[in-house]
Amino acid sequence: MKLLVTGGAGFIGSAVIRHIIQHSQDAVVNVDKLTYAGNLESLTAISDSSRYRFEHVDICDRVALDKVFADHQPDVVMHLAAESHVDRSIDGPADFIQTNIVGTYQLLEAARAYWLNLDQQRKPCFRFHHISTDEVYGDLPHPSDCALAAEQLFTEQTPYAPSSPYSASKASSDHLVRAWQRTYGLPTIITNCSNNYGPYHFPEKLIPLVILNALEGKPLPIYGTGDQIRDWLYVEDHARALYTVIRQGRVGATYNIGGHNEKQNIEVVRSICALLDELAPASDRHLTAADGSPLTHYASLLTHVADRPGHDRRYAIDASKIQQELNWVPTETFESGLRKTVQWYLENLAWCQRVQDGSYQRQRLGAQQ
Ligand SMILES: NC(=O)c1ccc[n+]([C@@H]2O[C@H](COP(=O)([O-])OP(=O)(O)OC[C@H]3O[C@@H](n4cnc5c(N)ncnc54)[C@H](O)[C@@H]3O)[C@@H](O)[C@H]2O)c1
């Protein structure tokens, strides 16, 4: 099988490509514009493989997309390319509208034109897999507001109610994909996943940001009280889920993917601090606290800042459909995955340095009301 993966130089896309090249005989063509979030260095483990190709292409460029389809003749498309950071979408929604909505439209049209011309043997096997987020569902009741909150989870039937420009643009792209299946018969599948974490995560997202700030003795920003709940999934479990869906998923279906790991943001930050206290003690790094005294515990760097406008309070996924239909379950617990993640960042500080090219220095984004 040859897979066309968009956004393969990003956090999840690179995990998907590493998984496919390392665990199968399939071939991959990676279509990526290489925005600030795309780093080919995340693919060095597999970039020498004869089964891997890279195309430096913007998914909004229909002419370039047609050429990629014609040149590489893929069997399936896995569409991950997107603008993905909520705070950035608040500061500047235009790129999100362009890539996430217009880019998905261009890719759907390029895929449809290609699929229509496939021969009768290949046409029924073609798949367009759209990778989306649980943020399209809006937020769920929080245990502090509602006694029965824990029983309420996002299912594949939950109505869409996105809160941020990011999630609204992803919701729009999901609607386009569903419409292209209903109207044109394009064989599509959609997956909606919860928050991912793990190696090669760009340092603007919560977990790598906290690890890197802590190691430099900088404040660890907590939005509001930090009681927002996310359902965390280790990125390699997500990559395995996506590869399962592209091979075994039903055309027209949606699958929710989650890790059964509901954690408050503040708990996540405290867990990272505890791991760093064990693996890279502040005293060994000669760090000082804000008052100039020696830093003894990373948790003393926790700093509450004004909450994000429109911040969703709780996400939690019911992943029983993918478990029952496709036999997928996550293998990492939050504790095992977080330990691996912290260890990876400690061993790959040079990667972190290189991907921050000067345009982003871990400053606060998306604070405007
Ligand atoms: N990170 C998460 O927790 C999470 C959870 C659920 C779903 N998702 C979805 O998974 C997908 C991947 O997320 P991620 O965290 O890896 O994102 P990311 O920001 O790390 O990577 C996005 C990739 O897309 C590329 N890209 C952006 N605009 C492009 C364009 N116009 N043309 C071609 N390439 C372009 C970037 O260069 C980058 O390599 C996204 O669609 C996102 O909505 C992410």
The ligand as a Gaussian input file, in Angstrom:
#p B3LYP/6-31G(d) Opt

LIG

0 1
 N       -2.008000      17.501000      18.815000
 C       -3.139000      16.997000      19.282000
 O       -3.276000      16.814000      20.490000
 C       -4.261000      16.624000      18.330000
 C       -5.350000      15.920000      18.832000
 C       -6.353000      15.515000      17.957000
 C       -6.266000      15.829000      16.609000
 N       -5.209000      16.529000      16.136000
 C       -5.151000      16.811000      14.687000
 O       -4.086000      16.029000      14.178000
 C       -3.456000      16.715000      13.095000
 C       -1.979000      16.854000      13.367000
 O       -1.784000      17.572000      14.587000
 P       -0.320000      17.895000      15.119000
 O       -0.421000      18.137000      16.565000
 O        0.631000      16.892000      14.597000
 O       -0.064000      19.295000      14.377000
 P        1.309000      20.053000      14.116000
 O        0.973000      21.511000      14.199000
 O        2.398000      19.504000      14.974000
 O        1.691000      19.677000      12.604000
 C        0.965000      20.151000      11.501000
 C        1.757000      19.857000      10.241000
 O        0.997000      20.334000       9.116000
 C        1.851000      21.070000       8.266000
 N        1.046000      22.074000       7.555000
 C        0.416000      23.151000       8.084000
 N       -0.198000      23.854000       7.118000
 C        0.016000      23.178000       5.951000
 C       -0.391000      23.388000       4.611000
 N       -1.135000      24.452000       4.253000
 N       -0.008000      22.485000       3.671000
 C        0.758000      21.401000       4.011000
 N        1.178000      21.170000       5.265000
 C        0.809000      22.045000       6.226000
 C        2.890000      21.705000       9.188000
 O        4.072000      22.059000       8.478000
 C        3.118000      20.568000      10.195000
 O        4.111000      19.684000       9.738000
 C       -4.181000      18.063000      12.970000
 O       -5.115000      17.955000      11.931000
 C       -4.861000      18.240000      14.310000
 O       -6.034000      18.997000      14.174000
 C       -4.200000      16.937000      16.972000

